[in-house]
Amino acid sequence: MLTIAEAAAALGCHYQGEDKQITGAQIDSRKIKPNQLFVAVKGQKTDGHDYLEAASQAGASVALVSTLQAFPMPQLVVDDVIDAFGRLAALWRQKCDCTVIGITGSNGKTTVKEMLATVLGLYAETVATEGNLNNHFGVPLTLFRLQPSTQYAVVEMGISQLGDMRQLVEWVQPTVALITNIGPAHIAGLGSEASIAKEKGLIFSCLTEQGVAIVNADMPYCDQWQAQLTQQTVVSFGVEKPADYGASKIQQEISTGQQFEVAYQEGVMTVSLSLLGEHNRANALASVAVCDVLAIPQPYVIDGLALMTSPPHRLQPLAGPHNATLLDDSYNANVASYQQALKVLTALPGRHWLVLGDFGELGERAGEIHRQLGQQAKKQGVEKLLTIGQLSAGASQAFGPNGYHYSDISALLAYLQQHLVKDVICLIKASRLMQLDKLVAQLAVSEESSC
């Protein structure tokens, strides 16, 4: 889809050697396939420039470098490798006549991406972001996976500082753009929730007049986003406020998930979803909105959403010691996802316990925010709060009676193994840096063991 000469012309640089086809791109020399572009990224621990020989031996047709290397393979020399990688990915995307769905948001973007990838993948050839590779490395890698036969691309777009979204959206050029929600995530790099809403709203800036914007009606920033969408179609979803796509006749069980009805092009349809919580209902409604806009037949939507299972460590129900239930939400954490998880926990029948570790990237207000986490848990009826980590000590103090702080993970594990009982549902929540997934692994009981 792209030649070395075309890439050099797009970047305004020269190269030496034979002009060849570029069939894709990779930043890891161990994953290179024949005729792919090797992107020599200089990281904190390794420098891709040291792996040109390995990439060449694996079949790379050309390398993207910041300094010319003394190795006999075609090289595109640029000032900024990552920016050049993104520009080439944008050129690659322009050569693909497919529908591109761009997704961003403070929470839920990976879940919505997986929902859409599943539904659309049942219907037609679809490429989607792998894992959560949603940054300046991951987005170009996703775009370079597009092929002439690709009909849909689902691209997750994550930001951590001002300016990120403008660059990503210029590369992705979405046909349909979706914001799942806005919350205080990456506050340290983005400044405030209002600033986050403005930055993420830039996902709509590259939509053509034929483009479609999908917005969350429950967010207070809808008017702000719609002001910049004077020509494009705007579609809404929501669980609290009136929206184009909302849920009715809702039922939820921890063992089976939830079921609800939603209006669709072919009439009202019933969605069965194994994922718990109001936030996952919103994620499903966002996916339904996208699919309806794309005129995906109803059976594919129903079947695709029914296939969704809880990703590991994302509100995943597990059997715990003494027939207790664990809600493993240890994958990552910010304030919005914490509030969502608390809603799920306290809506379930039983005694509600919370294991809380430190949250990262909260900036100067980190101590204050952790105290608020404890206060919120108490207000919503959590019976017992067990904290681990430096910042979370403030949460247990703010919680008051039945708030306990542990400085040693072994002591926390021992307490839970001894005191968890049948009617307790224990939510485990922290940023990934706390590695509470290891605590979950030691607490979880296999189905065979619990019988």
Secondary structure by P-SEA (a helix, b strand, c coil): cccaaaaaaaaccccccbbbbbccccccccccccbbbbbbcccccccccccaaaaaaaccccccccccccccccccccccaaaaaaaaaaaaaaaccbbbbbbbcccaaaaaaaaaaaaaaacccccccccccccaaaaaaaaaaccccccbbbbbbbbcccaaaaaaaaaacccbbbbcccccccccccccaaaaaaaaacccccccccbbbbbcccccaaaaaaaacccbbbbbbbccccccccccbbbbbccccccccccccccbbbbbbccccaaaaaaaaaaaaaaaaacccaaaaaaaaaaccccccccbbbbcccbbbbbcccccccaaaaaaaaaaaaacccbbbbbbccccccccaaaaaaaaaaaaaaaacccbbbbbcccaaaaaaaacccbbbbccaaaaaaaaaccccccbbbbbbbcccccaaaaaaaacccccccc
